[in-house]
Amino acid sequence: MTGRASFLLMLVACAALGLRAEAATLYRWVGPHGVVTYQENPPPASDAGVQALHIRSGSGVPHARQAVSRAHPVTLYEAPHCPPCTEASAYLHHRKVVYKAVDVAKSQAVLRAMKARTGSVSVPTIVVGKHVLIGYSRSVLAGELTAAGYPRSPESSH
């Protein structure tokens, strides 16, 4: 899934929540190794191609979810044409988890950075906080997200 498609899915999810309308700013940028990042805070000055996206949602990401995201950030290492990667991404969207998607097919440098961080070059590889999950199992990912403090379902975050 492309970064644009991921963002559009996130916007649809925000709109579907039906929260009171309020402007929020979400920043999107592509880092030097092709890593697409969405974040509520502006990126480092060294990153180019920053887009400030103004969205209307309830109150943006709920405070409790923001705290969990900061304490246990999620990264999905993925590649094009990878059905388990698509499933993992869809599940993260279902749980309304803000995560960093890293396309390891972009460059050898990205692949080396992934291996250095996770010890793996398999996709999908998902990092929840400091826990590395190699491959996608919905039940294992669900357990890691819940253990990290992410709400069990989108409805439980209201």
DAPESUL-V96387 format. One record per residue. N is the residue number from 1. PHI is phi as a letter, one per 30 degrees, with the letter a starting at -180 (NA if undefined). Layout:
N & PHI
N & PHI
//
This chain:
1 & NA
2 & d
3 & d
4 & d
5 & d
6 & d
7 & d
8 & d
9 & d
10 & d
11 & d
12 & d
13 & d
14 & d
15 & d
16 & d
17 & d
18 & i
19 & d
20 & d
21 & d
22 & a
23 & d
24 & b
25 & c
26 & b
27 & c
28 & b
29 & a
30 & c
31 & d
32 & d
33 & c
34 & i
35 & d
36 & c
37 & b
38 & c
39 & a
40 & d
41 & c
42 & d
43 & d
44 & e
45 & d
46 & d
47 & d
48 & c
49 & i
50 & d
51 & c
52 & c
53 & c
54 & c
55 & c
56 & c
57 & b
58 & e
59 & b
60 & i
61 & d
62 & e
63 & e
64 & d
65 & d
66 & d
67 & d
68 & d
69 & d
70 & d
71 & d
72 & b
73 & d
74 & c
75 & b
76 & c
77 & d
78 & b
79 & b
80 & d
81 & h
82 & b
83 & e
84 & d
85 & d
86 & d
87 & d
88 & d
89 & d
90 & d
91 & d
92 & d
93 & d
94 & e
95 & d
96 & h
97 & d
98 & d
99 & b
100 & c
101 & c
102 & c
103 & d
104 & d
105 & d
106 & d
107 & a
108 & d
109 & d
110 & d
111 & d
112 & d
113 & d
114 & d
115 & d
116 & d
117 & d
118 & c
119 & i
120 & b
121 & b
122 & d
123 & b
124 & d
125 & b
126 & b
127 & c
128 & c
129 & i
130 & c
131 & c
132 & c
133 & c
134 & c
135 & i
136 & b
137 & b
138 & e
139 & d
140 & d
141 & d
142 & e
143 & d
144 & d
145 & d
146 & d
147 & d
148 & d
149 & j
150 & d
151 & e
152 & d
153 & b
154 & e
155 & d
156 & d
157 & c
158 & d
//
